[in-house]
Amino acid sequence: MLCRSHLSPWKDENGNYKWYGRFNQGVISLNLVQVALTANQDMEKFWEVLDERLELCREALMVRHDLLKGVISDVSPIHWQHGGIARLKKGEKIDSLLENGYSTLSLGYVGVYEMTQAMLGVSHTTKDGEKFALEVMNHLNNTCQKWKDETGLGFGLYGTPGESLTSRFCRIDKQKFGEIKNVTDRMYYTNSYHVHVSEEIDAFEKLKFESQFHDISLGGCISYIEVPDMSKNLPAVEQIINYIYHNIQYAEINTKPDICYSCGYTGEIKLDKDLEWYCPNCGNRDKNEMQVMRRTCGYIGANMWGKGRTQEIGERVLHL
């Protein structure tokens, strides 16, 4: 179910919970920042625009659902006939797997931090910002529940990974609304409800703060903390894992296991002001002679990323 996607509980005709074989029909992602920028700090207009955009998202998700109806198992036997997802007969339609919440349709969202900055001029980690962010998130989740009640389909609220989408949304909005401090003045938006990567916050406080959004983003969520080399401080790693286990649904510890093949350096490959990677030991700038490993939106990836994602990686602060 991808890096963060969750399945809502579902029972078969015998009352037994089932997880294996269930799947996601698709995701549509809502640009919360653009909703806020369109409202221009008018709170009444914000909620009006948000509901208009939500209705568009529902229509788009229903297009996906309707396109899948009538598909027969023969289109992909490994998925539909041989157990990848189901064991349907040849020529059998997949329709029964699309209904009654068996599979999900996900409402994604991007940029809670920038949305809050655009409307209130503060981070969502402040008291007022947190209250507003939670109101928006609860509204999104309640809307998904309303859609579910009206259609019987498995709608869920999903923290979009946005590997490239966060940069695309920001680029579009900067062209339309101009450069706005703490909103469009970077080349990326913040993933879902996350604390901004440059915001100084303790690891445990970050996990505690973001955990409340996990209880709302029921279709999928993930959190992370950035740490230095912890190989000589294993008790601290154990403490973090213990805290994660008892306080938050899904979280990860990010470190920087980079390698320079030119000199054998292991550690953190650095970024210069032009967002170009270089080895701090020998100065090597040949991307073919280094491996840079970073977690981006849930996945651990290696060289290289677009400018927006690279800027986001470069602005990450340590939480421990």
KOLNUTOR-875681 format. One record per residue (C-alpha): residue in one letter; residue number from 1; x, y, z. Coordinates in pm, whole numbers, plus 50000, padded with zeros to 5 digits. Example, Ala and Ser with C-alpha at 12.3 -4.5 7.8 and 13.67 -1.06 7.14 Angstrom:
<sites>
+---+-----+-------+-------+-------+
: r :   k :  east : north :    up :
+---+-----+-------+-------+-------+
: a :   1 : 51230 : 49550 : 50780 :
: s :   2 : 51367 : 49894 : 50714 :
+---+-----+-------+-------+-------+
</sites>
This chain:
<sites>
+---+-----+-------+-------+-------+
: r :   k :  east : north :    up :
+---+-----+-------+-------+-------+
: m :   1 : 50000 : 50000 : 50000 :
: l :   2 : 50286 : 50240 : 49916 :
: c :   3 : 50498 : 50421 : 50173 :
: r :   4 : 50219 : 50559 : 50393 :
: s :   5 : 49879 : 50451 : 50263 :
: h :   6 : 49643 : 50303 : 50522 :
: l :   7 : 49342 : 50078 : 50469 :
: s :   8 : 49025 : 50138 : 50666 :
: p :   9 : 48901 : 49834 : 50860 :
: w :  10 : 48680 : 49607 : 50646 :
: k :  11 : 48505 : 49281 : 50735 :
: d :  12 : 48399 : 48997 : 50507 :
: e :  13 : 48061 : 48823 : 50516 :
: n :  14 : 48176 : 48618 : 50816 :
: g :  15 : 48271 : 48924 : 51018 :
: n :  16 : 48645 : 48869 : 50980 :
: y :  17 : 48877 : 49160 : 50911 :
: k :  18 : 49054 : 49144 : 50576 :
: w :  19 : 49362 : 49337 : 50465 :
: y :  20 : 49542 : 49132 : 50200 :
: g :  21 : 49412 : 49175 : 49847 :
: r :  22 : 49267 : 49518 : 49911 :
: f :  23 : 49398 : 49816 : 49716 :
: n :  24 : 49372 : 50185 : 49627 :
: q :  25 : 49174 : 50302 : 49324 :
: g :  26 : 49360 : 50633 : 49303 :
: v :  27 : 49462 : 50959 : 49466 :
: i :  28 : 49369 : 51320 : 49393 :
: s :  29 : 49576 : 51585 : 49574 :
: l :  30 : 49441 : 51918 : 49696 :
: n :  31 : 49667 : 52225 : 49695 :
: l :  32 : 49571 : 52378 : 50030 :
: v :  33 : 49812 : 52667 : 49978 :
: q :  34 : 49634 : 52781 : 49663 :
: v :  35 : 49302 : 52772 : 49849 :
: a :  36 : 49450 : 53006 : 50112 :
: l :  37 : 49611 : 53236 : 49856 :
: t :  38 : 49285 : 53261 : 49665 :
: a :  39 : 49102 : 53353 : 49987 :
: n :  40 : 49362 : 53626 : 50060 :
: q :  41 : 49319 : 53600 : 50441 :
: d :  42 : 48938 : 53617 : 50415 :
: m :  43 : 48835 : 53327 : 50639 :
: e :  44 : 48478 : 53304 : 50507 :
: k :  45 : 48606 : 53288 : 50152 :
: f :  46 : 48866 : 53027 : 50252 :
: w :  47 : 48601 : 52778 : 50359 :
: e :  48 : 48393 : 52857 : 50051 :
: v :  49 : 48686 : 52796 : 49813 :
: l :  50 : 48791 : 52486 : 50005 :
: d :  51 : 48449 : 52327 : 49961 :
: e :  52 : 48449 : 52414 : 49590 :
: r :  53 : 48788 : 52245 : 49547 :
: l :  54 : 48677 : 51947 : 49751 :
: e :  55 : 48382 : 51895 : 49519 :
: l :  56 : 48620 : 51898 : 49222 :
: c :  57 : 48833 : 51636 : 49397 :
: r :  58 : 48531 : 51417 : 49453 :
: e :  59 : 48434 : 51443 : 49087 :
: a :  60 : 48788 : 51352 : 48980 :
: l :  61 : 48797 : 51050 : 49211 :
: m :  62 : 48460 : 50933 : 49082 :
: v :  63 : 48594 : 50954 : 48724 :
: r :  64 : 48867 : 50711 : 48825 :
: h :  65 : 48614 : 50485 : 48997 :
: d :  66 : 48378 : 50485 : 48699 :
: l :  67 : 48662 : 50412 : 48456 :
: l :  68 : 48752 : 50101 : 48655 :
: k :  69 : 48395 : 49969 : 48654 :
: g :  70 : 48348 : 49702 : 48391 :
: v :  71 : 48718 : 49613 : 48370 :
: i :  72 : 48760 : 49235 : 48345 :
: s :  73 : 49019 : 49025 : 48524 :
: d :  74 : 49189 : 48931 : 48195 :
: v :  75 : 49353 : 49277 : 48167 :
: s :  76 : 49609 : 49171 : 48430 :
: p :  77 : 49583 : 48804 : 48526 :
: i :  78 : 49866 : 48823 : 48782 :
: h :  79 : 49668 : 49088 : 48975 :
: w :  80 : 49310 : 48981 : 48935 :
: q :  81 : 49324 : 48604 : 48872 :
: h :  82 : 49643 : 48469 : 49030 :
: g :  83 : 49638 : 48635 : 49372 :
: g :  84 : 49830 : 48958 : 49326 :
: i :  85 : 49509 : 49128 : 49439 :
: a :  86 : 49232 : 48872 : 49386 :
: r :  87 : 49144 : 48531 : 49241 :
: l :  88 : 48866 : 48616 : 49002 :
: k :  89 : 48762 : 48393 : 48714 :
: k :  90 : 48856 : 48465 : 48353 :
: g :  91 : 48623 : 48722 : 48207 :
: e :  92 : 48492 : 48823 : 48550 :
: k :  93 : 48450 : 49194 : 48620 :
: i :  94 : 48643 : 49355 : 48908 :
: d :  95 : 48338 : 49565 : 49008 :
: s :  96 : 48272 : 49383 : 49336 :
: l :  97 : 48619 : 49486 : 49458 :
: l :  98 : 48546 : 49854 : 49395 :
: e :  99 : 48236 : 49882 : 49612 :
: n : 100 : 48141 : 49886 : 49982 :
: g : 101 : 48473 : 50019 : 50106 :
: y : 102 : 48672 : 49712 : 49999 :
: s : 103 : 48917 : 49934 : 49810 :
: t : 104 : 48993 : 50298 : 49880 :
: l : 105 : 48979 : 50633 : 49702 :
: s : 106 : 49220 : 50883 : 49853 :
: l : 107 : 49187 : 51257 : 49901 :
: g : 108 : 49544 : 51383 : 49924 :
: y : 109 : 49654 : 51724 : 50048 :
: v : 110 : 49970 : 51936 : 50038 :
: g : 111 : 50101 : 52237 : 50231 :
: v : 112 : 49932 : 52271 : 50572 :
: y : 113 : 50228 : 52480 : 50693 :
: e : 114 : 50220 : 52724 : 50399 :
: m : 115 : 49839 : 52738 : 50408 :
: t : 116 : 49856 : 52852 : 50771 :
: q : 117 : 50125 : 53107 : 50690 :
: a : 118 : 49914 : 53245 : 50403 :
: m : 119 : 49601 : 53282 : 50617 :
: l : 120 : 49743 : 53374 : 50959 :
: g : 121 : 50106 : 53470 : 50901 :
: v : 122 : 50232 : 53209 : 51150 :
: s : 123 : 50348 : 52848 : 51154 :
: h : 124 : 50095 : 52579 : 51235 :
: t : 125 : 50310 : 52492 : 51538 :
: t : 126 : 50189 : 52812 : 51710 :
: k : 127 : 49873 : 52804 : 51920 :
: d : 128 : 49656 : 52987 : 51665 :
: g : 129 : 49816 : 52808 : 51371 :
: e : 130 : 49765 : 52467 : 51527 :
: k : 131 : 49397 : 52539 : 51595 :
: f : 132 : 49338 : 52646 : 51234 :
: a : 133 : 49534 : 52355 : 51086 :
: l : 134 : 49338 : 52104 : 51292 :
: e : 135 : 49008 : 52265 : 51191 :
: v : 136 : 49102 : 52228 : 50825 :
: m : 137 : 49220 : 51871 : 50867 :
: n : 138 : 48904 : 51771 : 51052 :
: h : 139 : 48696 : 51933 : 50779 :
: l : 140 : 48879 : 51729 : 50514 :
: n : 141 : 48833 : 51409 : 50711 :
: n : 142 : 48465 : 51480 : 50779 :
: t : 143 : 48414 : 51547 : 50408 :
: c : 144 : 48565 : 51207 : 50323 :
: q : 145 : 48332 : 51046 : 50576 :
: k : 146 : 48034 : 51225 : 50420 :
: w : 147 : 48133 : 51100 : 50074 :
: k : 148 : 48169 : 50750 : 50216 :
: d : 149 : 47822 : 50764 : 50373 :
: e : 150 : 47666 : 50895 : 50051 :
: t : 151 : 47826 : 50647 : 49813 :
: g : 152 : 47933 : 50346 : 50017 :
: l : 153 : 48281 : 50384 : 49867 :
: g : 154 : 48605 : 50381 : 50068 :
: f : 155 : 48706 : 50747 : 50067 :
: g : 156 : 48996 : 50837 : 50297 :
: l : 157 : 49217 : 51137 : 50380 :
: y : 158 : 49574 : 51076 : 50268 :
: g : 159 : 49895 : 51273 : 50332 :
: t : 160 : 50023 : 51298 : 49975 :
: p : 161 : 50392 : 51199 : 49934 :
: g : 162 : 50434 : 51462 : 49659 :
: e : 163 : 50778 : 51362 : 49534 :
: s : 164 : 50754 : 51627 : 49261 :
: l : 165 : 50406 : 51766 : 49323 :
: t : 166 : 50515 : 51992 : 49610 :
: s : 167 : 50753 : 52172 : 49372 :
: r : 168 : 50498 : 52189 : 49089 :
: f : 169 : 50226 : 52338 : 49311 :
: c : 170 : 50467 : 52600 : 49444 :
: r : 171 : 50590 : 52693 : 49096 :
: i : 172 : 50234 : 52741 : 48970 :
: d : 173 : 50133 : 52954 : 49268 :
: k : 174 : 50445 : 53171 : 49255 :
: q : 175 : 50366 : 53253 : 48893 :
: k : 176 : 50007 : 53342 : 48981 :
: f : 177 : 50038 : 53514 : 49320 :
: g : 178 : 50400 : 53628 : 49324 :
: e : 179 : 50666 : 53562 : 49588 :
: i : 180 : 50518 : 53567 : 49938 :
: k : 181 : 50736 : 53524 : 50247 :
: n : 182 : 50711 : 53180 : 50410 :
: v : 183 : 50459 : 53075 : 50143 :
: t : 184 : 50592 : 53088 : 49786 :
: d : 185 : 50946 : 53217 : 49851 :
: r : 186 : 51098 : 52870 : 49820 :
: m : 187 : 51089 : 52613 : 49540 :
: y : 188 : 50871 : 52368 : 49730 :
: y : 189 : 50575 : 52329 : 49964 :
: t : 190 : 50580 : 52120 : 50279 :
: n : 191 : 50449 : 51766 : 50263 :
: s : 192 : 50101 : 51724 : 50416 :
: y : 193 : 50086 : 51837 : 50783 :
: h : 194 : 50463 : 51820 : 50848 :
: v : 195 : 50650 : 52078 : 51051 :
: h : 196 : 50852 : 52285 : 50804 :
: v : 197 : 51194 : 52126 : 50745 :
: s : 198 : 51378 : 52444 : 50851 :
: e : 199 : 51186 : 52493 : 51176 :
: e : 200 : 51389 : 52430 : 51490 :
: i : 201 : 51204 : 52172 : 51698 :
: d : 202 : 51306 : 51887 : 51928 :
: a : 203 : 51259 : 51533 : 51792 :
: f : 204 : 51012 : 51433 : 52062 :
: e : 205 : 50814 : 51756 : 52033 :
: k : 206 : 50794 : 51712 : 51656 :
: l : 207 : 50662 : 51358 : 51689 :
: k : 208 : 50415 : 51464 : 51958 :
: f : 209 : 50288 : 51757 : 51751 :
: e : 210 : 50248 : 51559 : 51429 :
: s : 211 : 50087 : 51260 : 51602 :
: q : 212 : 49757 : 51448 : 51638 :
: f : 213 : 49734 : 51478 : 51258 :
: h : 214 : 49785 : 51102 : 51221 :
: d : 215 : 49455 : 51047 : 51402 :
: i : 216 : 49281 : 51259 : 51135 :
: s : 217 : 49470 : 51156 : 50820 :
: l : 218 : 49320 : 50809 : 50834 :
: g : 219 : 49393 : 50717 : 50472 :
: g : 220 : 49767 : 50756 : 50515 :
: c : 221 : 50031 : 50944 : 50712 :
: i : 222 : 50399 : 50941 : 50799 :
: s : 223 : 50640 : 51147 : 51010 :
: y : 224 : 51016 : 51163 : 51034 :
: i : 225 : 51298 : 51315 : 51235 :
: e : 226 : 51641 : 51415 : 51105 :
: v : 227 : 51939 : 51293 : 51309 :
: p : 228 : 52319 : 51298 : 51282 :
: d : 229 : 52530 : 50981 : 51278 :
: m : 230 : 52381 : 50775 : 51563 :
: s : 231 : 52609 : 50471 : 51530 :
: k : 232 : 52787 : 50562 : 51855 :
: n : 233 : 52471 : 50655 : 52042 :
: l : 234 : 52249 : 50349 : 52017 :
: p : 235 : 52070 : 50413 : 52350 :
: a : 236 : 51932 : 50735 : 52199 :
: v : 237 : 51808 : 50540 : 51895 :
: e : 238 : 51633 : 50294 : 52126 :
: q : 239 : 51473 : 50583 : 52316 :
: i : 240 : 51342 : 50736 : 51993 :
: i : 241 : 51203 : 50404 : 51868 :
: n : 242 : 51034 : 50346 : 52203 :
: y : 243 : 50876 : 50691 : 52188 :
: i : 244 : 50757 : 50633 : 51831 :
: y : 245 : 50606 : 50297 : 51926 :
: h : 246 : 50402 : 50442 : 52211 :
: n : 247 : 50305 : 50782 : 52070 :
: i : 248 : 50264 : 50789 : 51692 :
: q : 249 : 50130 : 50559 : 51419 :
: y : 250 : 50414 : 50567 : 51170 :
: a : 251 : 50749 : 50746 : 51186 :
: e : 252 : 51105 : 50711 : 51061 :
: i : 253 : 51455 : 50815 : 51161 :
: n : 254 : 51654 : 50986 : 50884 :
: t : 255 : 52033 : 50991 : 50872 :
: k : 256 : 52285 : 51059 : 50594 :
: p : 257 : 52487 : 50751 : 50488 :
: d : 258 : 52659 : 50913 : 50187 :
: i : 259 : 52973 : 50794 : 50006 :
: c : 260 : 53231 : 50969 : 49791 :
: y : 261 : 53389 : 50715 : 49558 :
: s : 262 : 53674 : 50950 : 49470 :
: c : 263 : 53828 : 50956 : 49817 :
: g : 264 : 53634 : 50695 : 50013 :
: y : 265 : 53470 : 50950 : 50243 :
: t : 266 : 53158 : 50831 : 50427 :
: g : 267 : 52931 : 51074 : 50603 :
: e : 268 : 52729 : 51368 : 50475 :
: i : 269 : 52783 : 51494 : 50121 :
: k : 270 : 52719 : 51869 : 50131 :
: l : 271 : 52520 : 52118 : 49920 :
: d : 272 : 52658 : 52455 : 49809 :
: k : 273 : 52454 : 52775 : 49763 :
: d : 274 : 52379 : 52676 : 49403 :
: l : 275 : 52230 : 52345 : 49522 :
: e : 276 : 52516 : 52139 : 49382 :
: w : 277 : 52651 : 51840 : 49577 :
: y : 278 : 53018 : 51819 : 49678 :
: c : 279 : 53237 : 51603 : 49899 :
: p : 280 : 53353 : 51801 : 50207 :
: n : 281 : 53667 : 51587 : 50224 :
: c : 282 : 53811 : 51604 : 49870 :
: g : 283 : 53586 : 51856 : 49694 :
: n : 284 : 53460 : 51603 : 49437 :
: r : 285 : 53154 : 51734 : 49248 :
: d : 286 : 53112 : 51450 : 48999 :
: k : 287 : 52769 : 51301 : 49072 :
: n : 288 : 52881 : 50975 : 48915 :
: e : 289 : 53155 : 50952 : 49178 :
: m : 290 : 52929 : 50988 : 49482 :
: q : 291 : 52616 : 50840 : 49633 :
: v : 292 : 52381 : 51069 : 49822 :
: m : 293 : 52108 : 50888 : 50016 :
: r : 294 : 51809 : 51078 : 50154 :
: r : 295 : 51458 : 50991 : 50252 :
: t : 296 : 51220 : 51189 : 50034 :
: c : 297 : 50851 : 51167 : 50114 :
: g : 298 : 50880 : 50822 : 50268 :
: y : 299 : 51117 : 50657 : 50021 :
: i : 300 : 51495 : 50636 : 50056 :
: g : 301 : 51636 : 50759 : 49727 :
: a : 302 : 51979 : 50826 : 49579 :
: n : 303 : 52116 : 51093 : 49342 :
: m : 304 : 51961 : 51304 : 49228 :
: w : 305 : 51650 : 51517 : 49273 :
: g : 306 : 51496 : 51823 : 49110 :
: k : 307 : 51587 : 52171 : 49233 :
: g : 308 : 51278 : 52203 : 49454 :
: r : 309 : 51334 : 51877 : 49637 :
: t : 310 : 51708 : 51941 : 49659 :
: q : 311 : 51642 : 52279 : 49822 :
: e : 312 : 51408 : 52112 : 50070 :
: i : 313 : 51673 : 51852 : 50155 :
: g : 314 : 51934 : 52126 : 50201 :
: e : 315 : 51713 : 52322 : 50442 :
: r : 316 : 51642 : 52030 : 50675 :
: v : 317 : 51753 : 52089 : 51033 :
: l : 318 : 51852 : 51820 : 51281 :
: h : 319 : 51590 : 51733 : 51542 :
: l : 320 : 51830 : 51562 : 51780 :
+---+-----+-------+-------+-------+
</sites>
